Amino acid sequence: MESTSHRFPENAKVALANDGLQTALGKLETGFVVNRATAAGRLPEFEALRDQARDIKNHTLAHLDFYLEAFEAKVIENGGHVHWASTAEEAREIILGICQSVDAKTVTKGKSMIAEEIGLNDFLEDNGVAPIETDLGEYIIQLRNEPPSHIIAPAVHVLKEQVADAFHETHTHLDPNRSLEEPRELLDEARAVLRQKFLDADVGITGANFLVAETGTSVIVTNEGNGDLTQILPKIHIALASLEKVTPTLEDATSLLRVLARSATGQEFSSYTTFSTGPRRAEDEDGPSEYHVVLLDNGRSDMIGSKFQDMLRCIRCGACMNHCPVYGVVGGHAYGWVYPGPMGAVLTPALIGVEEAGHLPNASTFCGRCESVCPVRIPLPKLMRQYREREFERKLMPTTTRAGLGLWAFFVRRPALYRLAARTMGRILRLMGGRRGRIGWLPVARGWTVHRDLPAPSGRTFHAQWAARGKKG
């Protein structure tokens, strides 16, 4: 997937002006956010589980080489194959080679952000293999020729009417006068169209929420069952995952699953949690004849031992973006690459460089909501702040921003002058606010005042109030 992260400011302006997108994003607060809070509140040990999940991931990352080798050994013992890919290009070539080994013409795909990361669909199509997305959200955006805008709800930005338009335009073999006004009608049509795709596919490709070193198992969670059909029906099942998805034991995977669904969708467990261990055995009634796992690095090894290793704890629940006020108004496409929201603001610069994605760590109010809901307690604001520092050090920020920070630094190093300037500016802004106490236009804060009034400061400065409070004590 080609990145437009360097265009985040322009992308954000387009998103803010898109009325349909704003309507769709308005549902985040009443859906994911409320559901997560309800699910967490029903589980007294939820906070303890978050600590346990963090510790499991930290332990695994500290011994990542050991657990990856243990996982590979178990997969081979079970009759499967493990392929190591250092780059996106290597992963694509490996998958294409497996498809060509059975002369595959179509492949069904479960939802996989790693497949998006390596640009798998376009590559397969260019080489004569048709990929069919089977997750309903992914299927919708495939028809619309769009990337996902959310890591668990890829079509969250699409309205029901837009889905109906895509189905009418694509499913031309069906009655053009059929009704697609109700969600159930859309669902039934997608199910009917995809059913034959599952049966015809030669290869099934899924992601993996977790890889279990103890048993050589890949684990996926879905709410539609499409992942099961993608794994079981074709001749070959390919599980595509990044290195950090490995976890030591089945018990550890279960602990992580307990916080994953609650954080993602507010469910106690996803509707389908599927464990796949090797190809079909003689006594099995169904399953693939070949089982392949493609392990992707693509920059993750460089994060081990760095300031950004904590980001590799991420279990892709999407809670951070569901609660992020910036994501909530610009959506996922504005971030310009595979991973949006706060997790993308850290992971994207780590994988494609701060020179390309330096705007993303700045797309944060630092309200801390992302860290407060992360099931593995990733300190996202801290990591974004470190990228801001790196961006400043490399002089990647606009000249005006650097000049503004330099001016601010000049004053804060001189406390007496800082307090004098704060008092002076406070008086000026109060005068500008007039009787309403609100400023409608301010040159140095146009990003704010172009959309809303700026409240004029009232009362004394913080330093003055703090000093007065100290005297009273």
ZAROFI-503977 format. One record per residue: x, y, z of N, C-alpha, C, O in turn. Coordinates in steps of 0.05 Angstrom, whole numbers, plus 5000, padded with zeros to 4 digits. Atoms other than C-alpha are relative to their C-alpha. Layout:
<lumlums>
XYZXYZXYZXYZ/...
</lumlums>
This chain:
<lumlums>
501749765000500050005000501750255000503550285017/498449755002502950674979499250195021496850245026/500549824978503551165036499450284991500850394973/500449715003500551865037500150135027499050345031/499949894973502251975110501350285001500650445018/498749735001506552575091498050224993498550454996/502149815007500052905068497850015021495550095015/502150014980496352815134498550265003496050265005/501649764997494553555142498050054978495750124983/501949975022491453575073497949795001495549854996/502050224998488152895082497950075022495550015018/501849944978485153135148497950224992495650205000/501849795009482153755116497849894982495549964984/502050135018478753325063498049845017495649855012/501750164983476052865117498050175016495750105019/501849824984473253445159497850114983495650184993/502149895018469453695098498149794988496349864973/501750225011466353015082497749955020498049825040/502350034982459353025112499349715005498549645028/500650294996458152285100501849875019501049715036/498050114982464552105136499450095029499549935047/500649904973462752545195497649865012497549815036/502450154991455952205200500849725009499949635031/499250274993459151515200501850005025501449825042/498249994977464551705251498550065026499449995047/501549934976459351975298499049765015498249795039/501150244987457251265314502149865018501449685033/497950124984463951095346499450025030499649825045/500449954971462251405414497749845011497849745033/502450144991455451065418500349704996498649555006/499650285005458150395394502349885016501949785038/497650124988465150165410500650105028501249945046/499149884974466450645468498149915022499149825043/501950084979460050495507500249705005500149615028/499950294997460549745493502549915015502449735032/497650084985467749705518499750065029500449895046/500349934972466150075582498149815014498649735037/501950194988460249615595501349735005500949615026/498750264998464248985582502150005022502349815037/497949984979470049215626498750015028499749905047/501449964975465249415681498849745011498549715035/501150264991462248715683502049805010501349595021/497950184993468948395696501850125022503550295016/498549874978471848565765503049994997504450175006/497150035003478748305747501150114974503450054966/499149915026479248685682502750155001504450104984/497549854998484849155705502349815006504549854996/497950204995488748565732500749844975503049774971/499550145026487948215665501750174982503450074967/498349825017490848825630502949995009504749984992/497250034990496948775675501249744991503549734983/499050265008497548035660500650004970502649884962/499649995029496848165585502650154993504150064976/497549855004502348685588502449835006504449834991/497750154991506948225626500549764981502849694975/499650225019505747645577501450104975503349984965/498749895024507548085518502950095005504650054988/497349924994513648375552501949765003504149774992/498350244998516247685570500649884973502849804967/499650115027515147445499502050164984503750044970/498249835015518648035468502949985010504850004995/497350034989524547935515501349744992503849724992/499050265008525247225490498949924972498349694967/501450045025522447305420501349794982499949634970/498650195017527746905384499449715009498949544992/500550274989526646305430497249914992496949684983/502850095005519046295422499449974970497849804962/500450035029519346395346501249744991499949604975/498850255008524045805339498449765010498149564997/501650224989519745385385497449974984496549754979/502450005017513545575343500649864974499149684965/499350135025517045375279500449705003499449554986/499550294996519244705307497349855003497049634992/502550134996512144545328498449984974497149784969/501550005026509044745261501149774982499649624971/498750215016514044285225499349725011498749544996/500750254987512743725275497149924993496549684991/502850065006505243785259499549974970497249934962/500450045029506443735184499750254984499150244960/500249745014506344475167502650114991504749984993/497649875011511244955136500250295010498150425013/499649734991514245605162501850144981503950044973/498449835019516946155116500650265013498950395024/499149764988521046735141500350224979501750184959/499949785019520247405105501150255014499950355032/498949764989524747985121498650264991498450455007/501249765011521048475077497249934988496549704985/502750045012514148575046500449864973498849694966/499650125026517048384978500449695003499349544987/499550284996519547715004497449855008496949644998/502550134992512847565037498149964976496949754973/501750025024509047714972500949774982499349614972/499050205018513647264931499649725012499049534997/500450264987513046694982497149914996496649684988/502850065003505446724980499349944971497849754966/500550055028505246764904501149724992499749584978/498850265006509846154900498249785009497949584996/501850204989505145754944497549984983496649764977/502450015017499145954902500649874973499049724963/499450115026502645784837500649705002500449564981/499450294997504545094865497649834995497849594989/502550155005497244894858498450134977496150084974/501249865022495845334798497450145008495450134994/502449864989491045754840499150234982500850384972/501149785016486446214802498650205019498550445013/501349824981482646494862500949925029501449695034/499550054972484246564936498050155017497350385010/501749864981479546734992501850115023503849985030/498449874980482147195046498350085024496250195021/501149894976480347325118501350275005503350344993/498949734995481548025146502849985011503349845030/497250014991489048145154501250274995501550364972/498649755004492448805166502849964989503950144976/497450065011499048475149499849984969501650074955/500450025028496348315080499750284988500750334966/500149725009494649055073502750135001503550284983/497449884997501549245098501949934976503450094967/498250085022505048845043498850044972500049974952/501249965026500149034988499449754985500049734961/500350275012498248314975498049984978498549864957/502250035020491748394936500950094973500549954953/499249905026494548824881502249834987502249784963/497950175010500648384875498949744989499849654967/501250255010496547744868498550054974498749904955/501549945025491948074816501950044977501449954954/498149955021498048304776501249744990502349734968/498850265008500347574774497949794995498549554996/502050195009493847264753498549855021497249655014/501450134979491047064820498050205011498750415020/502149814991484347374841499549965030498649755039/500650024972483847524916497150095006496250294995/502849944993476847524946499950055030500349865046/500449944972475847875012497449885010495349924997/502550134990470847495055498950125025496650075031/501249844979470147925116498250214988499050344968/502049835013463948345101501150294997500850404975/498949745003467449005116502150024979502250204963/497950005020473548825075498849964972499850074952/501250045026469048575019498850264989499050324965/501249745009465349245017502250194990501850314969/498049815009471749655013501549904976502650054960/498850115024474649174961498350084976499450164955/501849915022468549324917500350304995500050394972/499849705003469550074930502950084993503450324990/497249945006477050014915501250195020502550385012/498949834978478950314982501649835019501249595021/498750144978483650135038498250015025496450175026/501549994975480849985107500550265015502650385013/499749754984479650585153500149945030500350125046/499950084972479650185218501049725000500549564982/498750265000483449565239498149775007498749545001/501950224995477349175264497450054986495849864982/502449945014471749525227500750154975500450404973/498849865023474749675159498250184984499150364970/501949835015468349975129498450185019496250255012/501549834981466450395190499350274988497550414998/500449745013466751005145497950004979497150214968/501950025022461650745095497249995011496549845029/502850004993454250895101498549774986499449674966/501650225011448850365088499350054971499349874954/500849935027446650725025502349974980501949894957/497650035017453750714998500649704995501649634974/499750295003454149965010498049904978498849744961/502050095020447749864970500850084972500549934953/499149915026450550274913502249824989502249754966/497850175009456849844911499049734992500049614973/501150265007452749204910498550014974498749834957/501449975026448249454854501950024977501449914955/498149955021454249664814501649744993502449704970/498350235003458049004824498549744994499349594977/501550255002452848454830497950034977495550024981/501849945023450048574760498449754991496649784975/501550245007447647844754497449985015495849805009/502550014984442147984805498050214990498650384974/502349825008435448344796500750295006501150365029/499349724995437049084787497950155016498650365028/502149874985430449264820499749895029497849965043/500250124973431748864884500350215021501650425017/499849824977431149214951502649955016503249725023/497650024983437549354989499950225021502050345028/500449784981434749845040500649915028501450085045/499650104973435349405102502749865003503649734985/497450134995441949165133499849704995501749584984/500350295004439248445131500149934971501249724964/500050065029438148485056502950024989503749864972/497249975009445348725046501649755009503249644994/498650234989447948165091499449754985501249594978/500850245014443947625056501249994972502049784962/498949995027446347854988503049945000504049784984/497150064998453747855009500549715006502349594994/499750284994452947165039499649824976501149634971/500650165024449846884976502250024979502949824967/497949965020455247184931502649865009503949744992/497450104990461046964975499949705003502149575003/500150294995458546254987501449844979503049664985/498750155021460746004919503050064998504649894990/497249935001467346384925501649825020503849735013/498750184981469045964987500549734988502649614991/499950275012467645324949502049984977503249774973/498350005024471645524887502950055006504749984990/497249914995477945784921502049775003501349565014/497850204998484445384915501750055025502849865036/498349934978487945754971498550195018497050365009/501249814980485546095035502250145016504050015025/498049844986489546655067498750145023496750285020/501049864976488346895138502350155013504650095008/498049894982491947335187500249815024499449585022/499950154974493247105258500150205022501850375023/500049834976491447445322502249925019503550095032/497950114983496246995359501249754987499849614973/498650255008501346445344501049885026502350015042/499350134975502345945400502449824997502449624983/497550145002509445705409499849715011501149535000/500250264987507445125454498949784981499649554984/501450205016503144785401500350044970499449874954/499849955029504845105333497350084988496850034965/502749935007497745385330499850294991501050465003/500749725006495146005294497150045009495449865006/502649934988489146345326498850244986500250444982/501449775011484046795292497450045014496149855023/502649944989477947145319498450154979499350344967/501849875019472047345276497250005012496649865031/502850004992464647505284498249904977495849914980/501650085023462447225216500449714992498849604977/499450275008465546535210501449974974502149754965/498650015025468846725145502849905002503949774984/497350104996475646575174500149695000502049574989/500150294999473645855187499749884972501249704964/500450105027471145755116502550044982503149884965/497649945015477446075088502249805007503949744989/497950194992481845595127499349714993501149564986/500750285001477944945121499549904971500349684965/500950105026475344915049502149984979502149784964/498050025022481345065003502049775005502249665027/497950204998487044584989502250095019503549935033/497749894985492045045023499050235018497550405010/500549784982491545495084502650145005504650015014/497649844994496646055090499250195023497450355020/500349814978497046425157502250204998504650134999/498149785004500447095148500150175026498050275034/499849864974503047425212502750135003504650054991/497549874994508347895238501249865025499949725039/498550164981513647645286498950035029499049835044/500849954972510747955350497449875007496549895030/502650134994504247555344500449745016498549625026/499550254986507646945377499550055030500150265041/500450004971505646785449500849735011500649534996/498850254991508646245493498149765001498749554990/501750244995502745795513497150054993496350284988/502949985005495445655500498750165023496850325018/501149854977493945925570500550304997498850475003/499549715005497446585552498250114978497250334981/501749915022493546635487497150045011495850235003/502749974988487046525527499850255017497850395016/500049764984488947085575499850254982498350444988/500149785018490147555517497250024986496250244982/502649995012483547355485497950125019496050245009/501949894981479847555548499950315000497950435006/500049705001482048285540499650094971498850324967/500249915027481948295464497150074992496650304983/502849955009474448235449498750225016497350395005/501249794983472448665508501050274992499450474992/498949745007477049215486499250084972498950324966/500649945028475349165412497150064995496450284985/502849975007467849075408498149995024495750025021/501650024976465449015480498749735004496949705020/501050274996464148265473501749865020504149925024/498450174982466247765525502049834984504349794992/498350165019468947335468498850054972496450094969/501049985027468447405393498449764993498749555006/501850225007463246965359501549754992500749534999/498350235008468646525329502950045009504150255002/497150004993475446385360501149734990500449525001/499350245015478945885315503049945004504750114999/497250094996485345485331500749804978499349604975/499150175022488945175271502849895006504650055010/497450124994494544685282500749794978499949564980/499150185021497544385219497949934979495650024981/501850085021494344085157498149785009498349685032/501950214994488643575155501449745005503249664990/498950274994490342915188498249794989496049854980/501550225012487942245165497249975012495349894998/502650044986482342225217498250254998495950245007/501649765002479942935202498049994977498749884956/502150005021473543035163500450224980499550204957/499549785019475743695132502650145008503950065027/497549854995481444185130501850004976501449844957/498249985023487044385082502049774999502749665020/497950215003492043885055502750125006504649975012/497449884993497644395066499450245018497550395015/500349784981498644895122502750155000504850045007/497649845002503645465114499750255018497550365020/499949764985505546025161502250184989504550104987/498149815010508946645133500550215022498750365029/499349824978512547045187501550244989503650224976/499049755012513847775168501550165021500550205044/498549814983519148215199499350294992497950435006/500649735012518848855156500450235020498850415021/499249784982522249295208499549955029500450115046/500650054972519848965273502649945016502850035039/497650064986526748705291501550255009502850255030/498749754993529349415291498750135024500050295038/501449884977524149595344500849865026500549975047/499250154976526649055392502450145013504450205000/497849874985530949385445500150304996501850435007/500149715004529150085421498050135018496750005034/501949854983525050635454497149924993495349965008/502750055009519050375414499349715001497349624989/500750294998519149635433497249965012495949775005/502650044988512949735475497749994980495749874985/502150005020509049845411499549724989497349664979/500350275010510149115393498249835019497649605013/502050144983505548925451497250014988495549854995/502749955010499649155409498749754990499949594976/501550245009494248625398497850084981495949924976/501749915022490449035345497049995008495449884993/502850004991483949135385498650254989496250254986/501249765010482749845358498950185021497850395015/501149834979480850125426501150285000499750485005/498849744999485750695421498750194980498250424986/501249825021482750965356497050045006496050265000/502849964993475650855381499650235020497650365020/500249794979477051335439501650254993501650445009/498249785007481651815402498350234988496950194968/501649785011478452515390501050084972499450184956/499049935026482952615329499049804979497849884959/501150205019481151955295497050044997495950004976/502949975001473952095313498950214982496550214976/501049795018473652695267501349984972500350094953/498750025027478452505210499949724989500349684965/500150285010477651745205502749894993504850024998/497550155004482851245183501550084975504050074975/498649955026484351445111501850245002503850264987/498349764997487252115133502849935008504750085002/497450074990493051755166501849904977504349894980/498450045024495351535097501349734996502749694976/498750265004497650825109498249795014495949855019/501650224991495350165138498850045028496549975034/500749994972495050335212499250285008501050465008/500949734992490850935235500050035030500649855046/500449944971489551265302502650015015504850025003/497549984984494451295360502049784996504449834995/498150225005497350605348501450044973503849984971/498749945025498650805276501950235001503950244987/498349774996501751455299502749925011504750075008/497550114990507151035332501249794981503549794974/499150225016507550415289500850084971502849984961/499449925027507550755221502750134997504350054980/497349895002513751195233502149785005504349794994/498150214994517150575261500549824976502849734972/499850195023515850165198500850144974502250024958/499449875026516350685142501650265003502250394984/498249784995520451235175498650265008496450324999/501249754991519151885211500150224978498550404979/499949805022521152265148497449994984496450194974/502550045015514851975114497650055017495650165008/502450004982510151945174500350185024499050135044/499549824977512652505219497650165009497550245032/502449854992505852855218498349845020497049965037/501950164985502352275252500350025031498350045044/499849964971505352335323499050275009498450315033/501049744993503053055321496950014999495750205008/502950025002495852835307498849895026497549685026/500850094974494352775381499550245019501150435018/500549804980491353205436501549935026501650105045/498750114976495352795487498149995024498950045047/502050024978488952715527500449745016499549735039/499450254986491352015546497949795000498249585012/502250205001484851645530501049744987500249534996/499050245013488651165484501549825020501049585020/498550164981493350945539498249885022498649665031/501850094978487750895590498349764993497349625010/501750225008483950385548501649774987500549564982/498450215013489749985517500149755017500849775041/500150244983488949265540502849905008503049735027/497350094993496549165542501650245010504150235012/498949774987497949855572502450124985504550184997/497949875016502250145515499950305006497850425004/499949724994504550845535500050174974502150294968/500149875027502251145468500850295001502350384983/499249725000502851885487503050045004504350214991/497149994996509951775512501549934974503450074967/498750095025511851415447499750224979501550274964/500449795019508751965405501850245006502850374988/498349784992512552485445502949954991504250144983/497350065009519052125430500350044970502550124961/499849955029517552155356499950294994501250384975/499949715004516052895361502850115005503750284991/497349914994522852985393501949934977503650084969/498350085022526052585337499550174975501450244960/500749835022522352995285501350275003502350394983/498849744995524853635317503049994996504250174984/497150035002532053385322500949984971503050084964/499250035028532153205248499050234982499350234958/500949755014529153885229498049934979498050044957/502150085019523153555196497550175003495850174986/502349834995518154035227500150254982502250334974/500149755015515854655188501650225015501750225039/498449794988520155265200498550165020499550245041/501649854982514455635232499649865027499649985048/500350164976513355075282502650005017502550045041/497449994986520755045299500550275013501550295035/499649734990520955795307498250055025499150175045/501849974977514855775353501049865025500949975047/498950154977517955235397502550145011503050145035/497649864991524455625399499350245016500750305037/500949764985520856255422498949915027499650045048/501050104975517155855475502249925019502249975043/497850094984523655535499501650245011502650235034/498649764991526856235504498750105026500050175045/501449894977521456455553500049815024500449905046/500250184977520955825595502649975014502749895038/497450014986528355845609500550255017502550275031/499949754985527156535639497450045015495750195005/502650014986521656445691498750285005496350315001/501149734995520857185709498850124975496650234975/500949895025520257385637497549844990495749964978/502350175008515456795624497450095014495350125002/502449924985510757015680499050284991496650324990/500849745010510857735655498649984973496550114969/501350035026509257515584497349875002495449954988/502650144997503657055608497950205010495650205001/501949804990500457625648499250204978496850274975/500649815021501058095589498249894979496250024970/501750125021498157615538497249945011495249964996/502650054988492557435586498350254999495950234992/501549755001490458165590499150064972496850144967/500649945028490858255515497749824990495849914976/502050195009486657625502497350065013495250025000/502549934988481457835553498750244986496350254983/501049765015480758505517498849914973496750014965/500950105026480058135450497449855003495749854985/502450154996474657695480497550175005495350085001/502349814996470358295498498049895021498749745038/502050074981463858205535499349704998498549575017/500750285005462657515504502149815013501549585019/497950174990469257255531500949794981502049584989/499250205021470556895465501350154977500450374969/498549885022475457035409499349864975499749624972/500950125025472856915339502249964980502049794962/497850035020479456995302502650085014502850295027/497449954989486656955324502149894981502249654976/498150085021492356935273501849765008502249584992/498250214992496856475314498549745008499749545014/501650234993491155995328497849954979495549894986/502050025021487655965261498949714998496649684991/501050275001487255205263497749955019496049785015/502350024981482555295323497850194992495550104989/502149805004478855935307498649994973496450114970/501450035026477155755235497549825004495749834988/502250184996472455225264498350085025495950015026/501549944975470455495333501350245014503550325008/499049774985471256085380502149895021501949665030/498050064980477156095428499250145026499050385026/500749864975475156225501502250185009504650105010/498049814990478756835527500749925029498949845044/499350074973482656715591498650185020498150425015/501349844979479356945655501649965026502749755031/498650024975482257095723503050024998504150104977/497149994999489557045743501349764986500049564981/498550225012494956615711500349785020499949825044/499650234982496455925739502250075021501850015044/497849944982503056175769499050185022499850155046/501049814979499456745805498149865020498349915044/501850144982494056285832501649805018500949775041/498350194985499355775854501450145023501650045045/498549844980503356315890498150085023498850075046/502049914980497056575925499249765018498849795042/500850234985495155875946502249925020501649845042/497850074983502055755975500150195024500850105046/500049814977501556386018497849935020498249965044/502250074982494856156045500849765017500149745041/499350244985497855486065502050075022502949895037/
</lumlums>
